[in-house]
Amino acid sequence: MKNIIFIAPPAAGKGTVSEYLVKTFNYEHISTGEILREEIKSGSSLGKEINDIISSGGLVSDAFMIKLMEEKLTKLDKDKPFILDGFPRTITQAEELDKMFITNNITNNIVIYLDITLDKALERVLGRVICPKCKKSYNLSNEKFKPIKDNLCDNCNVYLEKRVDDTEETFKVRFESFINSTKPILDYYKDKEILKSVDATMNLDDMFKIIVNEAKND
């Protein structure tokens, strides 16, 4: 299977697809958002610095994110395909990632963009809740993704939480910001002829099939 760089607006289903690929094809899931949250949770000085930046609405610097990714790529199990989730977010990061791939002899990569409209994404996000322990995501507005017990995680049996930024106003800002900032990266990968766009509003099983077919080695 090919290594996958996922690019997707908020609530496009990237986490759900990644979870499926990890379970079914033994992908390693590298989520920069999760790495940053774990650093914040640790209470380290670096975590506090990251928290201050994110809380103020800023972005962690390219230099830090690139260093973080360099460390992750050098520790990869070469026998497993991987998913990059949340990186790259800028052209500088995309260019540096190409250099890291060359340095670490990483080939066979594909970029998959999960395409979704603002209205559909908003509908999803307003019903989204997450387990604070295992991070499993549920959706109270979709029967297929509701927890078995009301507001309790199927795995951990703890109360599910709503993300603090999952409000209509803040979500619209996040979505539009993502779309505007991501276009240059999509153009970059389109020029390299490794970009595949997938309709994220289709039936989930059909979307899985399309992504798996795109990720299979030729």
Secondary structure, DSSP 8 states (H G I E B T S, - for coil): --EEEEE--TTSSHHHHHHHHHHHH--EEEEHHHHHHHHHHHT-HHHHHHHHHHHTT----HHHHHHHHHHHHHT--TTS-EEEES---SHHHHHHHHHHHHHTT---EEEEEEE--HHHHHHHHTTEEE-TTT--EEETT-GGGS-SSTTB-TTT--B-B--TT-SHHHHHHHHHHHHHHHHHHHHHHHHTT-EEEEETTS-HHHHHHHHHHHHS--
